[in-house]
Amino acid sequence: GRTSRGVRAMALRDGDELVDADIIVDSPRAAGEDALSVLAVTARGKGKRVPTSAFRVQGRGGVGVIAIKFGAGEASGDGDGDRLVALRTCRAHDEVLLSTSKGTAVRQAVGDISEQGRTARGVLVQRLDAGDQVANVAVLPRDDTEGDDDDAERGAPRDDTAATAAASMAGSQT
C-alpha cells in the first residue's frame, strides 16, 4: 500500500469548515481593472472585493486570516445566521453570476461591488426573498474577443461560458 499521506494544508478550528479555494496568480504590476481581487459572498447576499495583497502567504498548517466580518449574532453554522459561501478570484472588468437556493440567478459587473478591507462586513450584492439564500457564485472572465455583432449589443453571452456556469449551478442544486 501507499505510505505517504500528504501534509496538512490548513488547520481548522472547532466549528470551521473549508468553504472555497482558488489559485492566486497575479502580476505584481497589475493595477486598476487588471488587479486581481478576492470576491467574498455570504449566504445572506452580502459581498465585497478584497485586494489579494491584503492576504498574507501562510505556511502549511496555518489557521488562515479573516476574509469577511459578521456582525454580532449574524454568523452561525446552524443555518439561521450568515455564513461565507464563496471566495473567488476576479478582476474589476469580469462579471459574476450569483444563484440562490430558490432558483434566482443574477449577473452583474464585478466592478460594481465595492472593494473593502478584510475585516469589513461587505455590501448587499443580492436582494433575497424570505427563506432564500445565495447558493453558488461563478466568475465570468471578460471576453477579450468582443465584436460588434448584434448578440453582444443585446447583452447575450459571447460564448457558452455563462450558459455552462448556469447549468453547473442548476445541477448542484439537486
C-alpha positions, -999 to +999 in steps of 0.1 A: +000+000+000+009+036-001+029+051+028+025+088+021-005+107+034+003+142+023+006+172+045-018+194+065-026+224+043-047+243+068-056+238+105-093+242+111-107+254+145-137+237+160-168+246+140-148+258+110-151+241+076-134+247+043-158+267+020-138+275-011-103+275-026-088+293-055-054+299-071-039+334-070-018+341-100-012+378-101+012+401-119+030+424-095+025+453-119-013+447-124-033+478-114-068+492-119-091+468-137-063+442-142-056+439-105-067+406-090-091+407-061-108+381-039-146+382-041-163+372-008-200+364-008-222+353+021-254+333+021-275+364+030-263+382-001-235+404+012-203+406-006-171+426-012-139+426-032-106+425-013-072+431-029-051+399-030-023+419-013-044+420+019-039+383+023-005+372+036+011+339+024+008+312+050+028+281+056+015+246+060-009+241+089-018+279+092-052+288+105-058+314+079-069+350+081-103+368+083-118+373+049-151+389+060-165+400+093-200+392+106-219+414+130-229+402+165-254+374+161-250+373+123-226+344+119-240+309+127-233+274+114-269+262+122-284+277+090-301+306+108-272+330+106-250+343+078-220+323+065-195+326+038-205+307+006-178+317-019-143+332-022-133+337-058-105+355-075-117+381-100-108+413-118-129+445-119-138+440-156-152+405-150-188+396-143-203+375-116-233+352-117-250+345-084-277+319-080-299+313-050-314+282-034-348+291-048-335+293-084-330+331-089-299+340-109-284+374-113-255+385-134-236+417-126-203+435-131-177+427-105-166+464-107-200+474-092-191+455-060-171+478-037-135+470-027-131+469+010-107+457+037-106+421+050-124+430+082-153+449+066-188+434+065-194+439+028-224+454+010-257+439-003-249+423-037-281+402-040-315+410-026-332+378-013-367+367-007-376+354+028-361+319+032-338+322+002-300+323+003-271+326-021-261+290-032-235+295-059-212+321-073-195+319-107-170+345-120-173+351-158-140+364-171-141+392-196-141+380-232-113+399-250-126+389-284-157+411-282-170+421-315-197+444-328-222+417-335-259+421-326-257+395-298-230+414-279-250+446-281-281+429-267-262+415-238-263+379-249-234+357-239-205+360-262-197+323-258-212+294-238-193+304-205-224+319-189-247+291-200-222+265-188-219+283-154-257+285-151-261+248-160-235+238-135-252+259-108-286+243-116-270+209-114-255+215-080-290+224-066-302+188-067 
